[in-house]
Amino acid sequence: MIIRSEKWQEIPVLHIVEESKEKEHIPVVLFFHGFTSAKEHNLHYAYNLAKQGIRVLLPEAKLHGERSESVDEFQLALSFWDIVLTSIKEADVLHDELYEKQLIGDDTPIGMGGTSMGGITTFGCLTNYDWIDAASVMMGSPAFTRLAKGQISYAERGGKEIPVSQEEREQLFAALDQVDLSQNPGRLHQRPLFMWHGEQDTMVPFALTKEFYEEIQEDYEDQPELLKWMPNEQAGHAVSRPGMLAAVDWLALHLRAR
């Protein structure tokens, strides 16, 4: 197994692949980490994917890990949606780089996944990019605008002053509307989608993800095996080992089947 620390267009990534398959056009997964985490914290996902013949890229999100800056926790929280929107744009940069580095061809399957903020990023990428062939989302929400409004309301009820004008808020909500999969479910195009979420999650609301699953079930009526919902009644904001393995196996199954 090869684990390389690389920079792709100034984006730090960990590149994980079996040595014997390094130069081959094998399926690829882009896997995004969570808020206040870092790319190396998802190496267990990468390892379990790579040993099934998948190339994995773990990108570093803006203001995280190698890209950290001297901002406090509150400033980082204020940047949450800017980080997500940046990661969505950078996913396309990484996709282009895969071609430039001749690691994929036109028919190479590409998957995506992520935990928490990384899961939210994955939902946004599904809204934007048809080149994603399958996805696994853990503790993510597709309802960007409702989640953002809820975060602001929660902070203000707690007595925090949010230094963002009404005009800036409206600009943010307009930008989020564009990548809000809950408002654009047709953009899924029946692509294989796995979702894991803990029912006791106090960080990313379980109810929004469950609601989305129930809404899109009808779109998958012809191929229900392409949609997997895995709630965990006891779990909070932490993915169980069975959830992690199921997410990995989902991606491997659907990418190898293409």
C-alpha positions as CSV (number, residue, x, y, z in Angstrom):
1,M,0.0,0.0,0.0
2,I,1.4,3.4,-1.0
3,I,0.5,6.5,1.0
4,R,1.8,9.7,-0.5
5,S,1.5,13.3,0.7
6,E,1.1,15.4,-2.5
7,K,-0.1,18.8,-3.6
8,W,-2.5,18.9,-6.6
9,Q,-2.9,22.5,-7.8
10,E,-1.9,23.7,-4.3
11,I,-4.5,21.4,-2.7
12,P,-2.7,19.1,-0.1
13,V,-3.9,15.5,-0.6
14,L,-3.0,12.1,0.7
15,H,-2.9,9.6,-2.3
16,I,-3.5,6.0,-1.3
17,V,-3.3,3.1,-3.7
18,E,-2.0,-0.5,-3.9
19,E,1.6,-0.4,-5.3
20,S,0.8,-2.9,-8.0
21,K,-2.1,-0.8,-9.3
22,E,-0.4,2.7,-9.0
23,K,-0.2,3.3,-12.8
24,E,-3.5,1.6,-13.7
25,H,-6.8,3.2,-14.5
26,I,-8.6,1.8,-11.5
27,P,-11.7,3.3,-9.8
28,V,-11.1,6.4,-7.8
29,V,-12.7,7.8,-4.6
30,L,-12.4,11.4,-3.4
31,F,-13.1,11.3,0.4
32,F,-13.6,14.6,2.3
33,H,-13.0,15.0,6.1
34,G,-15.1,16.7,8.7
35,F,-15.1,20.1,10.4
36,T,-12.0,20.7,12.6
37,S,-10.6,17.3,11.4
38,A,-7.9,16.7,8.8
39,K,-7.3,14.4,5.8
40,E,-5.2,11.8,7.7
41,H,-8.1,11.2,10.1
42,N,-9.9,9.3,7.4
43,L,-7.1,6.9,6.5
44,H,-9.1,3.9,7.8
45,Y,-11.7,4.6,5.0
46,A,-8.8,4.9,2.5
47,Y,-7.2,1.7,3.6
48,N,-10.3,-0.3,3.4
49,L,-11.1,1.1,-0.1
50,A,-7.5,0.7,-1.4
51,K,-7.4,-2.9,-0.4
52,Q,-10.5,-3.5,-2.7
53,G,-8.6,-2.1,-5.7
54,I,-9.7,1.6,-5.4
55,R,-7.4,4.6,-5.7
56,V,-8.2,7.1,-2.9
57,L,-7.6,10.9,-2.6
58,L,-8.0,12.5,0.8
59,P,-8.0,16.3,0.2
60,E,-7.3,18.9,3.0
61,A,-10.1,21.3,3.4
62,K,-9.5,25.1,3.5
63,L,-8.3,26.3,7.0
64,H,-7.8,22.7,8.2
65,G,-4.7,20.5,8.7
66,E,-1.8,21.7,6.5
67,R,-4.0,24.6,5.5
68,S,-4.7,25.8,9.0
69,E,-4.4,29.5,9.8
70,S,-4.4,31.5,13.1
71,V,-8.2,31.7,13.5
72,D,-10.1,30.9,16.6
73,E,-12.9,28.4,16.8
74,F,-15.6,31.0,16.4
75,Q,-13.9,32.5,13.3
76,L,-13.6,29.0,11.9
77,A,-17.3,28.3,12.5
78,L,-18.1,31.5,10.6
79,S,-16.1,30.2,7.7
80,F,-18.0,26.8,7.6
81,W,-20.0,27.4,4.4
82,D,-17.1,29.1,2.6
83,I,-15.0,26.0,3.4
84,V,-17.8,23.7,2.0
85,L,-18.2,25.8,-1.2
86,T,-14.4,25.9,-1.7
87,S,-14.2,22.1,-1.3
88,I,-17.0,21.7,-3.9
89,K,-15.0,23.8,-6.4
90,E,-11.8,22.0,-5.5
91,A,-13.3,18.7,-6.2
92,D,-13.6,19.6,-9.9
93,V,-9.9,20.7,-9.8
94,L,-8.9,17.3,-8.4
95,H,-11.0,15.6,-11.1
96,D,-9.2,17.6,-13.8
97,E,-5.8,16.7,-12.2
98,L,-6.7,13.0,-12.4
99,Y,-6.9,13.4,-16.1
100,E,-3.7,15.5,-16.3
101,K,-1.8,12.9,-14.4
102,Q,-3.2,10.2,-16.6
103,L,-4.6,8.3,-13.7
104,I,-8.1,8.0,-15.2
105,G,-9.7,7.7,-18.6
106,D,-13.1,8.6,-19.9
107,D,-14.6,5.3,-18.6
108,T,-12.8,5.2,-15.2
109,P,-15.4,5.1,-12.4
110,I,-15.2,7.8,-9.8
111,G,-16.8,7.8,-6.4
112,M,-17.1,10.3,-3.6
113,G,-17.6,10.2,0.1
114,G,-17.2,12.1,3.4
115,T,-18.0,12.4,7.0
116,S,-19.9,15.4,8.6
117,M,-18.7,18.5,6.7
118,G,-17.2,16.1,4.2
119,G,-20.6,14.5,3.7
120,I,-22.2,17.9,3.2
121,T,-19.5,18.6,0.6
122,T,-20.3,15.3,-1.1
123,F,-24.0,16.2,-1.4
124,G,-23.1,19.6,-2.9
125,C,-20.8,17.9,-5.4
126,L,-23.6,15.5,-6.4
127,T,-25.7,18.6,-7.2
128,N,-22.9,20.0,-9.4
129,Y,-21.0,17.2,-11.1
130,D,-22.3,14.4,-13.3
131,W,-18.9,12.7,-13.3
132,I,-19.5,11.2,-9.8
133,D,-20.7,7.6,-10.3
134,A,-21.5,6.6,-6.7
135,A,-21.4,8.3,-3.3
136,S,-21.3,7.4,0.4
137,V,-22.3,10.1,2.9
138,M,-21.9,9.8,6.7
139,M,-23.6,12.4,9.0
140,G,-24.1,14.8,6.1
141,S,-27.1,17.0,5.2
142,P,-28.2,17.9,1.7
143,A,-30.4,20.7,3.0
144,F,-27.7,23.4,2.8
145,T,-29.9,26.5,3.1
146,R,-32.1,25.2,5.9
147,L,-29.0,24.0,7.8
148,A,-27.3,27.4,7.5
149,K,-30.4,29.3,8.7
150,G,-30.7,26.9,11.6
151,Q,-27.0,27.3,12.6
152,I,-27.4,31.1,12.6
153,S,-30.7,31.0,14.6
154,Y,-29.1,28.6,17.1
155,A,-26.1,30.8,17.6
156,E,-28.1,34.0,18.0
157,R,-30.5,32.3,20.5
158,G,-27.4,31.4,22.5
159,G,-26.5,35.1,22.7
160,K,-23.7,35.2,20.1
161,E,-23.5,38.2,17.8
162,I,-23.0,37.0,14.2
163,P,-20.9,39.7,12.4
164,V,-22.7,39.1,9.1
165,S,-25.1,41.7,7.6
166,Q,-28.5,40.8,6.2
167,E,-27.3,41.4,2.7
168,E,-24.3,39.0,3.2
169,R,-26.7,36.4,4.6
170,E,-28.9,36.6,1.6
171,Q,-25.9,36.3,-0.7
172,L,-24.8,33.2,1.2
173,F,-28.3,31.6,1.1
174,A,-28.5,32.3,-2.7
175,A,-25.1,30.6,-3.2
176,L,-26.2,27.6,-1.1
177,D,-29.5,27.3,-3.0
178,Q,-27.4,26.5,-6.1
179,V,-25.8,23.5,-4.5
180,D,-28.7,22.4,-2.2
181,L,-29.5,18.9,-3.3
182,S,-32.7,18.9,-1.2
183,Q,-34.0,21.6,-3.5
184,N,-32.6,19.8,-6.7
185,P,-33.1,16.1,-6.0
186,G,-33.5,15.4,-9.7
187,R,-29.7,16.0,-10.1
188,L,-29.0,12.7,-8.5
189,H,-30.0,10.9,-11.7
190,Q,-30.5,7.6,-9.8
191,R,-26.8,7.4,-9.0
192,P,-25.9,4.9,-6.3
193,L,-26.2,6.7,-2.9
194,F,-25.5,5.4,0.6
195,M,-26.4,7.5,3.6
196,W,-25.5,6.7,7.3
197,H,-26.7,8.9,10.1
198,G,-26.9,8.6,13.9
199,E,-30.4,9.4,15.3
200,Q,-28.8,11.1,18.3
201,D,-26.7,13.5,16.2
202,T,-26.7,16.9,17.8
203,M,-24.3,18.5,15.2
204,V,-26.0,17.7,11.8
205,P,-29.7,17.1,12.2
206,F,-30.8,13.5,11.6
207,A,-34.3,14.6,10.6
208,L,-33.2,16.6,7.5
209,T,-31.3,13.6,6.1
210,K,-34.1,11.2,6.9
211,E,-36.6,13.5,5.2
212,F,-34.4,13.7,2.1
213,Y,-34.2,9.9,1.9
214,E,-38.0,9.6,2.1
215,E,-38.4,12.2,-0.6
216,I,-36.1,10.6,-3.1
217,Q,-37.2,7.0,-2.6
218,E,-39.8,7.4,-5.3
219,D,-37.0,8.4,-7.8
220,Y,-35.3,5.1,-7.1
221,E,-38.5,2.9,-7.5
222,D,-37.2,1.2,-10.6
223,Q,-33.8,0.5,-9.0
224,P,-34.2,0.5,-5.2
225,E,-30.9,-1.4,-4.8
226,L,-29.1,1.9,-5.8
227,L,-30.3,3.7,-2.6
228,K,-29.2,2.6,0.8
229,W,-30.3,4.3,4.1
230,M,-28.5,3.2,7.3
231,P,-29.7,5.0,10.4
232,N,-28.3,4.1,13.8
233,E,-30.7,4.5,16.7
234,Q,-28.0,4.8,19.4
235,A,-25.3,6.8,17.5
236,G,-24.6,10.5,17.8
237,H,-22.1,12.4,15.7
238,A,-19.6,9.5,15.3
239,V,-19.7,6.8,12.6
240,S,-19.8,3.3,13.9
241,R,-17.4,0.7,12.5
242,P,-20.3,-1.2,10.8
243,G,-21.3,2.1,9.2
244,M,-17.8,2.8,8.0
245,L,-17.4,-0.7,6.5
246,A,-20.8,-0.5,4.8
247,A,-20.0,2.9,3.3
248,V,-16.7,1.5,2.0
249,D,-18.2,-1.7,0.6
250,W,-21.0,0.4,-1.1
251,L,-18.5,2.4,-3.0
252,A,-16.3,-0.6,-4.0
253,L,-19.4,-2.6,-5.1
254,H,-20.9,0.1,-7.3
255,L,-17.6,1.4,-8.7
256,R,-16.3,-2.0,-9.7
257,A,-19.7,-2.9,-11.2
258,R,-19.4,-0.1,-13.8
